[in-house]
C-alpha cells in the first residue's frame, strides 16, 4: 500500500480536473464533428499521460506500484470499451446531434468519475478490514462473466429508458428538441430541461452501473486506493476520444463479450484465491501481477484478432453467395 500524503492526493485530483477542463474548453472552441485525426490524437495524448504517470510511479514508488497501475489501467480501459456499445445506443436513443456528442461524453464521463468515488473508497475500506470482501467481489465477477457469455447480441437495455431518466421526465418539463449546447431553456415562462442534459445524466448513470463490474475487478489487481483512482481516471478520461475513433470498429468486435467474460472470470478466481490465502489456506496457488497483466493483454489480442477474422470471413462468404 502506497503512503500517499494528502497534498499528493489533492495535486493528482487537481491535475485530473485541469485536464478535463482543458478538454472541455478546447472542445467548445472547436465546434463541429470530431474528426478521426483529432480522435486519434486525443487517444494518443491520454495514453501518453497514463504512460508518463506509470513511469513516475516506477521512479518514485518502485516497479510493484508501476506494474499494478499498468495492469489496472489496461483492465479498466478494456472493460470501458464495452461501455461504448451502450453509449452508441444512448446517442441513438436521444438523437444526440453530432456536434453535441463530444460534450455529452465528456460531461457524462466526468459525472461517472464523481459517482464512482464512493464505490472506490468504500471498496478499499472493506477490502482492508474484511477478507470476506474478496469472496463477494470474486463471486460477483464470476456471475458477471457467466452473464456475458449467455447474453445475446442485443442484450443491452435502452439507456434512454432507465429509471433515473424516467423520473427526471416526471419531475421536470423536458423539451422535445435540442437547442444547441443549452442544458435548460425558458418554455412558456417555465424553465425546462433539454434532451442534452438528460443524455449527460444517462451517460453518467450508465458509467456508474458499469462500476459494479470494473471496481471489483480492479481490486483483483491492486488494493491501493490511489492506484485504483488513477487507473479509473485515466481509463475514463480517454474514453471520449476512443468513442469517436473506434465507433465503426466496435461492431466488428463480435467476440468482445466473450473476451471480457474470460478476463472477469480470471480476476474473480484471483480474488477468491487471495481470500483463501488470507484465511490460512497457503496451498492455494498465487497469481502474480505480471501474470495477470500478461493474461489480460493476451486475451484482448486474441479476442480482437478472432473477431476481425470472423467478420472478414463472413463478409467474404456473403460476397461469394452474391
C-alpha positions in Angstrom: 0.0 0.0 0.0 1.4 3.4 -1.0 1.8 6.0 1.7 0.4 8.9 -0.3 0.3 12.2 1.6 -2.7 14.5 1.4 -1.0 17.1 -0.8 -0.3 14.4 -3.4 -3.9 13.3 -3.5 -5.0 17.0 -3.9 -2.4 17.6 -6.6 -3.4 14.5 -8.5 -7.1 15.2 -8.4 -6.5 18.8 -9.3 -4.5 17.6 -12.3 -7.3 15.4 -13.5 -9.8 18.2 -13.1 -7.5 20.6 -15.0 -7.0 18.1 -17.9 -10.8 17.6 -18.2 -11.4 21.4 -18.1 -8.9 22.0 -20.9 -10.5 19.2 -22.9 -14.0 20.7 -22.4 -12.9 24.3 -23.2 -11.0 23.3 -26.3 -13.9 21.2 -27.5 -16.2 24.3 -27.2 -13.7 26.4 -29.2 -13.7 23.8 -32.0 -17.4 23.2 -32.7 -18.4 20.6 -35.2 -17.9 16.9 -35.7 -14.8 15.2 -34.2 -12.6 14.0 -37.0 -10.7 10.7 -36.9 -7.4 12.5 -36.8 -8.5 14.6 -33.8 -9.8 11.5 -32.0 -6.6 9.6 -32.7 -4.6 12.5 -31.3 -6.7 12.6 -28.2 -6.3 8.9 -27.6 -2.6 9.2 -28.0 -2.4 12.1 -25.6 -4.4 10.4 -22.9 -2.5 7.1 -23.3 0.8 9.1 -23.2 -0.2 10.8 -20.0 -1.0 7.4 -18.4 2.4 6.1 -19.6 4.1 9.1 -18.0 2.2 8.6 -14.8 3.3 4.9 -14.8 7.0 6.0 -15.4 6.7 8.4 -12.5 5.4 5.6 -10.2 8.3 3.4 -11.4 10.8 6.1 -10.4 9.2 7.2 -7.2 7.4 4.2 -5.9 9.1 1.2 -7.5 8.2 -1.5 -10.0 5.5 -3.1 -8.0 3.3 0.1 -7.9 4.0 0.8 -11.5 3.0 -2.7 -12.6 -0.1 -2.6 -10.5 -1.1 0.7 -12.1 -0.4 -0.5 -15.6 -2.4 -3.7 -15.1 -5.3 -1.9 -13.5 -5.3 0.8 -16.3 -5.3 -1.8 -19.1 -8.1 -3.8 -17.3 -10.2 -0.7 -16.7 -9.7 0.6 -20.3 -10.6 -2.8 -21.8 -13.8 -3.0 -19.6 -14.6 0.5 -20.6 -14.7 -0.4 -24.2 -17.9 -2.3 -23.5 -19.4 1.0 -22.3 -19.0 2.3 -25.8 -21.7 -0.1 -27.1 -24.1 1.4 -24.6 -23.0 4.9 -25.5 -23.8 4.2 -29.1 -27.3 3.1 -28.2 -27.7 6.1 -25.9 -26.8 8.6 -28.6 -29.3 6.9 -31.0 -32.0 6.8 -28.3 -31.6 10.6 -27.5 -31.0 11.5 -31.2 -28.0 13.5 -30.0 -26.6 15.8 -32.8 -23.1 15.1 -33.9 -21.9 18.5 -32.7 -23.1 17.8 -29.1 -21.9 14.2 -28.8 -18.4 15.2 -27.5 -19.9 17.4 -24.8 -22.3 14.7 -23.7 -19.5 12.2 -23.4 -17.1 14.5 -21.6 -19.6 15.8 -19.0 -21.1 12.3 -18.6 -17.7 10.7 -18.0 -16.8 13.5 -15.5 -20.0 12.7 -13.7 -19.1 9.0 -13.7 -15.8 9.7 -12.1 -17.5 11.6 -9.3 -20.2 8.9 -8.8 -17.6 6.1 -8.7 -15.6 7.7 -5.9 -17.7 6.4 -3.0 -17.6 2.9 -4.5 -13.8 3.0 -4.7 -13.3 4.4 -1.2 -15.9 2.1 0.3 -14.5 -0.9 -1.5 -11.0 -0.1 -0.4 -12.0 0.2 3.2 -13.9 -3.1 3.1 -11.0 -4.9 1.4 -8.6 -3.7 4.1 -10.8 -4.8 7.0 -12.7 -7.9 5.8 -11.2 -10.7 3.8 -14.7 -11.9 3.0 -15.0 -8.9 0.7 -12.7 -10.7 -1.8 -15.1 -13.7 -1.8 -18.0 -11.3 -2.5 -16.1 -9.5 -5.3 -14.9 -12.7 -6.8 -18.3 -14.3 -6.8 -19.8 -11.1 -8.4 -17.2 -11.2 -11.2 -17.8 -14.9 -11.9 -21.5 -14.2 -12.0 -21.0 -11.3 -14.4 -18.7 -13.4 -16.6 -21.3 -16.1 -17.0 -23.9 -13.5 -17.8 -21.7 -12.0 -20.5 -21.3 -15.4 -22.1 -25.0 -16.1 -22.1 -26.0 -12.6 -23.2 -27.4 -12.2 -26.7 -26.1 -9.6 -29.1 -29.0 -7.3 -28.2 -28.6 -7.8 -24.5 -28.0 -4.1 -23.7 -31.1 -2.2 -22.4 -32.1 1.0 -23.9 -30.2 3.6 -21.7 -32.8 6.2 -22.6 -35.4 4.2 -20.7 -33.5 4.0 -17.4 -35.3 4.6 -14.1 -33.4 7.8 -13.5 -34.3 9.3 -16.9 -38.0 8.4 -16.5 -38.0 10.0 -13.0 -36.5 13.2 -14.4 -39.1 13.4 -17.1 -41.8 13.1 -14.4 -40.4 15.8 -12.1 -39.2 18.3 -14.7 -40.5 19.5 -18.0 -38.3 18.4 -20.9 -38.3 20.0 -24.4 -38.7 17.8 -27.4 -35.9 19.4 -29.4 -32.2 20.3 -28.8 -31.2 23.9 -28.5 -27.5 23.9 -29.4 -25.4 23.3 -26.3 -28.0 24.7 -23.9 -29.0 22.5 -21.0 -32.1 24.4 -20.0 -34.4 26.8 -21.8 -37.4 29.0 -21.0 -40.6 27.4 -22.3 -44.0 29.1 -21.7 -42.4 31.1 -18.9 -41.1 28.0 -17.1 -37.6 26.6 -17.0 -37.4 23.3 -18.9 -34.6 20.8 -19.4 -33.3 19.9 -22.9 -32.6 16.4 -24.1 -28.9 17.3 -24.0 -29.0 17.4 -20.2 -30.8 14.1 -20.0 -28.3 12.5 -22.3 -25.5 13.7 -20.0 -27.3 12.2 -17.0 -27.8 8.9 -18.8 -24.1 8.6 -19.7 -23.2 9.2 -16.0 -25.6 6.7 -14.7 -24.6 4.1 -17.3 -20.9 4.6 -16.3 -21.9 4.1 -12.7 -23.7 0.9 -13.5 -20.6 -0.4 -15.2 -18.6 0.3 -12.0 -20.4 -2.7 -10.5 -18.1 -4.8 -12.7 -15.0 -2.7 -13.1 -14.5 -1.7 -9.4 -14.5 -5.2 -8.0 -12.3 -6.3 -11.0 -9.5 -3.8 -10.3 -9.4 -5.0 -6.6 -8.1 -8.2 -8.0 -5.1 -6.3 -9.3 -4.4 -3.8 -6.5 -5.9 -2.8 -3.2 -4.3 0.7 -3.2 -7.0 3.4 -3.4 -4.6 5.9 -5.0 -3.7 3.5 -7.9 -7.4 2.5 -8.3 -8.5 6.1 -8.6 -5.6 6.9 -11.0 -6.4 3.8 -13.2 -10.1 4.6 -13.4 -9.5 8.3 -14.1 -7.0 7.7 -17.0 -9.2 4.9 -18.5 -12.4 7.1 -18.4 -10.7 10.3 -19.5 -9.6 8.7 -22.7 -12.9 7.1 -23.4 -14.4 10.1 -25.2 -11.8 10.2 -27.9 -11.9 6.4 -28.2 -15.6 6.6 -28.9 -15.1 8.7 -32.0 -12.0 6.7 -33.1 -13.4 3.2 -33.0 -17.1 3.8 -33.2 -17.2 1.8 -36.5 -14.8 -0.8 -35.3 -17.0 -1.7 -32.3 -19.5 -3.5 -34.5 -16.7 -5.8 -35.8 -15.5 -6.9 -32.3 -18.1 -9.8 -32.3 -16.2 -11.7 -29.6 -15.7 -8.8 -27.2 -18.2 -10.0 -24.7 -16.5 -13.4 -24.6 -13.1 -11.9 -24.1 -14.3 -9.6 -21.3 -16.1 -12.6 -19.7 -12.8 -14.5 -19.7 -11.0 -11.6 -18.1 -13.6 -11.0 -15.4 -13.7 -14.8 -14.7 -9.9 -14.8 -14.3 -9.9 -11.8 -11.9 -12.8 -13.4 -10.0 -10.8 -16.6 -9.5 -7.7 -14.5 -8.5 -9.7 -12.7 -5.8 -11.1 -15.9 -4.4 -7.6 -17.4 -4.3 -6.4 -14.3 -2.4 -9.2 -14.6 0.1 -8.3 -18.3 0.7 -4.7 -17.2 1.4 -5.9 -14.5 3.8 -7.9 -17.2 5.6 -4.9 -19.5 6.1 -5.1 -21.8 3.0 -1.5 -21.5 1.9 -1.9 -24.3 -0.6 -4.0 -22.2 -2.9 -1.9 -21.0 -5.9 -1.0 -17.3 -6.2 -1.4 -15.3 -9.4 1.1 -12.5 -9.6 0.5 -9.1 -11.1 2.8 -9.7 -14.1 0.8 -12.9 -14.8 -2.4 -11.0 -14.6 -1.1 -8.3 -16.9 0.1 -10.8 -19.5 -3.2 -12.8 -19.3 -5.3 -9.6 -19.9 -3.2 -8.4 -22.8 -3.2 -11.9 -24.4 -7.0 -12.3 -24.1 -7.6 -8.8 -25.7 -5.3 -9.6 -28.6 -6.8 -13.0 -29.2 -10.3 -11.5 -29.0 -9.6 -8.7 -31.4 -7.8 -10.9 -34.0 -10.5 -13.6 -33.8 -13.3 -11.0 -34.2 -11.7 -9.4 -37.2 -11.1 -12.7 -38.9 -14.7 -13.8 -38.4 -16.1 -10.6 -39.7 -13.8 -10.8 -42.8 -14.7 -14.4 -43.3 -18.4 -13.7 -43.1 -18.1 -10.8 -45.5 -16.3 -13.0 -48.0 -18.9 -15.7 -47.7 -21.7 -13.2 -48.3 -19.9 -11.8 -51.3 -19.5 -15.3 -52.7 -23.2 -16.1 -52.4 -24.0 -12.7 -54.0 
